[in-house]
Amino acid sequence: MERREEPPPGPGPGPSVQQPPPLDFTVENVEKALHQLYYDPNIENKNMAQKWLMQAQVSPQAWHFSWQLLQPDKVPEIQYFGASALHIKISRYWSDIPADQYESLKAQLLAHIGRFASGSKIVLTRLCVALAALALSMMPDAWPCAVADMVRLFQAEATPGDGQGRCLALLELLTVLPEEFQTSRLPQYRKSQVRAMLAQECRAIFPLLEQLLQQPNLPSPIKQKALKCFSSWVPLEVPLLDCERLIQAAFSALRDPELFDSSVEAIVNAISQPDAQRYVNTLLKLIPLVLGLQEQLRQAVQNGDMETSHGICRVAVALGENHSRALLDQVEHWQSFLALVNMIMFCTGIPGHYPVNETTSSLTLTFWYTLQDDILSLEADKQAVYQQLYRPVYFHLVDVLLHKAQFPADEEYNFWSSDEKEQFRIYRVDISDTLMYVYEMLGAELLSNLYDKLGRLLTSSEQPCSWQHTEALLYGFQSIAETIDVNYSDVVPGLIGLIPRISISNVQLADTVMFTIGALSEWLADHPVMINNVLPLVLHALGNPELSVSSVSTLKKICRECKYDLPPYAANIVAVSQDVLMKQIHKTSQCMWLMQALGFLLSALQVEEILKNLHSLITPYIQQLEKLAEEMPNPSNKLAIVHILGLLSNLFTTLDISHHEDEHEGPELRKLPIPQGPNPVVVVLQQVFQLIQKVLSKWLNDAQVVEAVCAIFEKSVKTLLDDFAPMVPQLCEMLGQMYSTIPQASALDLTRQLVHIFAHEPAHFPPIKALFLLVTSVTLTLFQQGPEAETGPLPV
């Protein structure tokens, strides 16, 4: 294993043919393989070389060639491979190394690290990682004071000429040591031992780091490395008390632009460790340090320095978010903590539009959740005090968030990239979630607050209000109404009255108006007299493809929640819906939603009215399907057939004249009598059954078409339950024919649904039993033939 003093062979040309290098792991062959890996243009040759080199790294010969590859005359790529091979051998094959070789190996690694202190940085890092792996494997018994020894050795051997290089090498070694520990393969019992040792060893490092950070004329790279070293040790559960002086030094370093990023990382890592909350006195000392950054923060914001404002915000949020409970408990220090909260509020409201002009405000949103949770979890007397103190803060937060949620001017927004627009959309969703959460603290007063602002905005004659301001207030209201029961709010009637007064000249505003109406659909069900205030807006928006998602989803919500109050408007709703469907204004998914909306709507009508509307609604599609059934199968036909079948299945999903979905609310809430006679859905299915069979006959080998056909019946069965009974015999027969010709999963799922609903009724035993036996027989035959069997007609 020891290094042999023989001259290494020089690098030769890489292999030129696609032959794997021999499994003779010599220095020469390793260099050839590395040349092939880096410089051969043939990807197969590269892959072959890489596999061979991976074998070489774990071979016994690696102990020999690794040292030779580290010779000064080698290029860095070759030296790097040698250092990496040493690390792999030490970290993965430690048990192969005789104990009497430990000291020799340690001495060689230390010597090479000293040599590379002024050489290639990537090779130096790999050698440091190798020595770190060695130290972790030897601790605590074979090398009890590893860290202190490293510090002593590097300081003792430093000379004026190479002092900076050796200092950087020592810092690199100390930085990678805890990182290597985090990824090491030590057994659990050893890991606990070593962690405890390392936590004690930081006492040999931190004074050195403090000394380096406090020297005014020391080059920035050394200070930067000292800060990174500190960051690396913090996750080892070093007590915050032991970090106090280094954290203060890191705060001082924030003034140096070259050290700013490393300082932020060090401070955030130190104060974010879970154990830090035990050291309340230290946390209290940190608040003034954070508050002392406010002027630097303001200057950065004023100068458009997003990196600096982002970093300072990270520091403030790390202290507030991780330790709000511990700091709230210190009631006598409420003023300093409130000052920190206000600093974070400044970060939340930082000027500019996220994510184009600022990227900082989003960092703060989780803090507001955490602070509210911590306040509401306090004992009653403390909670009362803090609620009184922080209610104004949270009302201010709502104003700030709604300002941040505002869209930019149209001319600016039009220049945003699609990625920026998507990030802004997600950011607004985060704001919406925060507002919904804040409602828990502020309650109904928050809705009144939003309503008053919106009312003043829409009725003010002094200056025209921007659509962005109106949209943001509505967005705030919608955010809360989507998840909170606002049925008892006394401001909703006024809001419904205000909505028609909004001058909608913008897609984003129109979208939010639609979503707000949808969020209030349950309230409209309890106050049906107000439906006519908003329904015309929704029906008008249906004709605008840019409002497709918002208008269709809102109509669906209204039809679901208010269906018993919609018969007076039914003819108009159906007519407008038919018109937009025929004009193909909406994409497929919105067409399906629209059909579901119409299903809810028709469910509340008399049977004669349902049949009349169904006839006018689906006749054009049936005629189109008849035409498609005559044509030869092709991809275009398939898309049209699947679309039509999808429209029918979505309509039948929600068309429930027996109102099964209302049964959980109690019979007293059902407003219509259960009709007698055949179900309208069954009537329609019986009329189109032969047409569906005709379509199937041509498309039986296409899983997508078969699935669309089965979906019509499956969704109808789920909705109609026992009312589907008249269709059972002919559907069972068709399913049997389908499955015995070409077995498909969708047919099996539909069979399961039929068995589940009708198998307990003796009247339906014969067709259900026959289908069950047939499906079982076909499936067993399929399994007996094995996976290699071709799909096709099967014997029954």
C-alpha positions, 0 to 999 in steps of 0.5 A, a space after each residue: 500500500 505504501 508508495 513506491 519510489 519508481 518513476 511513473 510512465 508518461 501519458 500515452 495516446 488514448 485507445 483508438 479502437 472500441 476495445 476495452 482496456 485490459 484488466 491490468 490496472 497499471 498507471 499507464 493503462 489508467 492514464 490511457 483510459 482517462 485520455 479516452 474518457 476526456 478526449 475520445 469523441 466516440 461516446 461508446 469509447 467514453 462509456 467503456 473507459 468510464 466503466 473500466 476506470 470505475 473498476 480500477 478505482 476499487 481494485 487492490 492496485 489502486 493503492 499503488 497507482 493512486 500515489 503515482 498519479 499524484 506526481 507533480 508532472 501529471 495534469 490535474 485531471 489525472 491527479 484528480 483521479 488518483 485523489 478520488 481513488 484514494 478517497 474511495 479506497 479509504 471510505 469504502 474499504 477501510 477494513 482492508 487496511 492493516 492497523 500498522 499502516 494507519 500512521 503511514 497513510 496519514 503522513 502521506 496524505 498530509 504531505 500531499 495536501 501540503 504539496 497541493 496547497 499551492 497547486 490545483 484546487 480540485 485535487 487539493 479538495 479531493 485529498 482533503 476529503 480522503 484525509 477526512 475519511 481517514 480521520 473519521 475512520 480512526 476517531 476516536 481510538 486511533 486518532 483521538 485529537 484529529 482536528 486539533 492535530 491538523 490545526 497544530 501540524 498546518 500552523 507549525 509547518 507554515 512558512 512566510 512564503 506559503 502561509 496563505 496557501 497552507 492556511 487555505 489548505 487547512 480551512 479546506 480540510 476543516 470544511 470538508 471534514 463535517 461534510 464527509 461525516 454527513 455522507 459517511 458509511 459509518 455504522 450507527 453506533 460509530 456515527 454517534 461516537 464520532 459526532 460527539 467527538 466532532 462537536 467537542 473538536 470545534 473548540 480547536 477550530 472556532 478560536 482560529 476562525 474568530 482570529 482569521 475573521 477579526 484580522 483587518 488586513 487578511 485577504 478575502 479568500 481566507 475570510 471567505 473560507 473561514 466563514 464556509 468552514 463555520 457553516 460546515 460545522 454548524 449542522 453537527 449540533 454545535 451549541 449556539 452559545 459556542 457559536 456566539 462570537 463567530 456569529 457576531 464576526 459573521 454579522 460584521 463581515 456582512 458589510 464586505 461585499 466579497 464576504 456577504 454571501 458566505 456570511 449570510 449562509 453562516 448566520 442562517 445555518 447557525 441560527 436555524 439549527 433546531 437546538 438553538 431555541 434552547 439558548 434564549 439569551 443568545 437569541 435575544 442578543 442576535 435581535 439587535 444585530 439583525 435590526 442593525 442591518 436595516 439601513 443596509 437593507 434600505 440602501 440595497 432596496 433603493 439601489 436595486 441590489 436584489 442579492 443584498 436585500 435577499 440575503 438580509 431578508 434570509 437572516 431576519 426570517 431565519 431568526 423570526 421563523 425558527 424562534 418566534 415561540 421562544 422569543 414570544 415567551 420573553 414578554 418583557 422583550 416584546 418591543 425588540 421582537 415587534 421591531 424584528 417583525 416589522 423588519 420582516 414586514 418591510 421585506 414582505 412589502 419590498 417594492 417591485 413585482 415578483 419575480 421580475 423586480 424582486 425575489 425577496 418577499 416570497 421568503 417571508 410568507 412562511 414566517 407569517 404562518 409560524 408567528 400566527 400559529 405560535 401566538 394562537 398556541 400561547 396560554 390564554 393570558 399571553 395570547 390575549 395580550 399578543 392578539 391585541 398587539 398583533 391584530 394591527 400588524 396582520 391587518 397591515 400584512 393583508 394590505 401589503 400582500 394585496 399590494 404585492 398581488 397586484 398585476 403590473 401595468 399591461 404594457 409591462 406584463 406583456 413583456 414578461 416571459 411565460 416563466 415569469 408569468 407562471 412564477 407570479 401565478 404561483 406567488 399569488 397562490 401563496 399569497 391567497 393561502 396566507 390570506 386564508 390563514 390570516 382569516 383565522 386570526 382576524 375573522 369577519 372583520 377582515 371581510 368587512 375591511 376588504 368590502 369597505 375598501 372595494 366599496 370606496 374604490 368602486 364608488 369614489 368619484 375623485 379619481 378612476 381606480 386602476 383595474 389592478 387595485 380592484 382585482 387584488 381586493 376581489 382576489 383577497 375576498 375570493 381567497 377567503 371565500 373559497 375555503 371559509 364558510 362566508 354564508 353568515 357574513 353580512 358583507 356578502 350581499 353588498 359584494 354581490 351588489 358591487 360586482 355588476 358595477 365593476 368595469 371589466 376591461 381586462 382578462 385578469 380582472 374578468 377571471 377574478 370576478 368569475 372565480 369570486 362568483 364561483 367561490 360565493 356559489 354556496 351563499 347564492 344557494 341560500 340567497 337565490 334572489 341574488 342569482 340574477 345579479 351575477 348569472 348574466 356576467 357568467 353566461 356572457 363570459 362563456 363566449 370568451 375563450 380567454 375566460 374559458 377556465 374561470 367561466 366554465 368552472 364558475 357556471 359548474 359551481 352555480 349549477 351544482 350548488 343552486 340547481 333547485 333555484 335555476 329552472 327559471 334560467 334553465 332555457 337561457 343557460 342551455 341555449 348559451 352553452 349549446 352555442 359555445 359548444 357548437 362554436 368550439 370556443 373551449 378546449 376539451 376539458 372545459 367542454 366536459 366541465 360544461 356538460 357536467 354543469 348542464 347535468 346538474 342543471 337538468 337534474 332539477 327540471 321536470 322529466 318532460 323538460 329534461 327530455 326536451 333539453 336533452 334532445 336539443 342538446 345531444 341530437 347534433 352530436 348523435 348525428 355526427 356520431 352516426 356519420 362517423 360510424 359509417 366512415 373507415 377508422 382513422 386518427 381524425 375520426 377517433 378524436 371526434 368519436 372519443 370527444 363526443 362519447 366524453 361529452 355524453 359520459 360527463 353529462 350523464 355523470 351529474 344528471 341525477 333526477 333521483 337526487 342520490 347525491 342529496 341523500 346525505 343532507 337528509 330528505 328534508 333538504 330535497 326540494 323535488 319529488 322523485 319522478 316516476 317512470 323511466 329515467 331520462 338518461 336510460 331513455 337516451 341510452 336505449 335510443 343510442 345503444 345500437 349506434 354505440 354498438 355500431 361504433 364498437 364494431 369498428 373500433 373494438 381493437 382501440 382501447 381508447 374508444 372502448 374506454 370512452 364507450 365504457 365510461 358512458 355506462 360506468 358513470 351512468 351506473 354510478 349516478 343512477 344506481 337502481 334506476 339504471 336497471 332497464 339497461 342491465 340485460 342488453 349492457 351485459 350482453 354487449 359487455 360479454 361480446 366485447 370481452 370475449 372478442 378482445 379483453 380490455 381493462 375498461 370492460 372489466 371495470 364496468 363489469 365490476 361496477 355492474 356486479 357491485 350495484 346489481 348482484 344483490 337484486 335477484 331480478 338481475 341475477 341471470 344477466 349479471 351471473 352470465 356476464 360474471 361467468 363469461 368474464 371469469 372464463 375468458 380471463 382464466 383462459 387468457 392467463 393460461 395462455 401466458 403473457 406471450 399469447 397474442 390479443 385476439 378472439 378467445 374461445 369461450 
